[in-house]
Amino acid sequence: MAIKKLWLNNLQNTRKSLGRLIRGYHASPDEDIQRFRAEIYALKTLVDCFRLELDLELARRVEVIEDILEDPVRLTKIRRAN
């Protein structure tokens, strides 16, 4: 199983690389199950990092909204603007 390049810079490319790994594994006459498992585990870990990054961004945005809602002056300005 020879995958030349794994593009792992974003979730979409990581998904495509995972598909290439799976297709390469099934097409290979010398299935190296240990390497395949290690590569899949590494990709799963990478995807978990992407998820964590998104979760942290979501938490940051919720904190900003909570801060706005707790400040009556800012909330009044926002209501008047709408």
C-alpha positions in Angstrom: 0.0 0.0 0.0 1.8 3.1 -1.2 0.1 6.3 -0.7 2.3 9.0 -2.1 0.9 12.1 -0.4 -1.7 12.6 2.4 -3.3 16.0 2.3 -4.2 16.6 6.0 -4.4 20.4 6.1 -8.2 20.5 6.6 -11.1 18.2 7.3 -12.2 17.8 3.7 -8.7 16.8 2.5 -8.3 14.5 5.5 -11.5 12.8 4.5 -10.3 12.3 0.9 -6.9 11.0 2.2 -8.8 8.5 4.4 -10.7 7.3 1.4 -7.4 6.9 -0.5 -5.9 4.9 2.3 -8.9 2.6 2.5 -9.0 2.0 -1.3 -5.3 1.5 -1.4 -5.5 -1.1 1.4 -8.2 -3.1 -0.3 -6.4 -2.9 -3.7 -3.1 -4.0 -2.3 -2.1 -7.7 -2.7 0.1 -7.5 0.4 -2.3 -6.2 3.0 -0.3 -4.8 5.9 -3.0 -4.7 8.6 -0.7 -3.3 11.3 0.3 -0.3 9.2 -3.3 0.2 8.0 -4.6 0.3 11.6 -1.8 2.7 12.6 -2.6 5.1 9.8 -6.4 5.0 10.4 -5.7 5.6 14.2 -3.5 8.6 13.3 -6.2 10.0 11.0 -8.8 9.5 13.6 -6.7 11.4 16.1 -6.2 14.2 13.6 -9.9 14.5 13.0 -10.4 14.7 16.7 -8.1 17.6 16.8 -10.1 19.3 14.0 -13.3 18.7 16.1 -11.6 20.1 19.2 -10.6 23.2 17.3 -14.2 23.7 16.2 -15.5 23.1 19.7 -13.1 25.7 21.2 -14.2 28.2 18.6 -17.9 27.5 19.4 -17.2 27.9 23.1 -15.4 31.2 22.5 -18.4 32.5 20.5 -20.8 31.4 23.2 -18.8 33.3 25.8 -18.9 36.5 23.6 -22.7 36.1 23.4 -23.0 35.5 27.1 -20.9 38.6 27.8 -23.2 40.7 25.6 -26.3 39.4 27.3 -24.9 40.1 30.7 -24.1 43.7 29.9 -27.4 45.6 29.9 -25.8 48.7 28.2 -24.5 46.6 25.2 -27.7 44.6 25.1 -29.8 47.8 24.9 -27.6 49.2 22.1 -28.0 46.0 20.1 -31.8 46.0 20.6 -32.0 49.6 19.5 -29.9 49.0 16.4 -32.3 46.2 15.3 
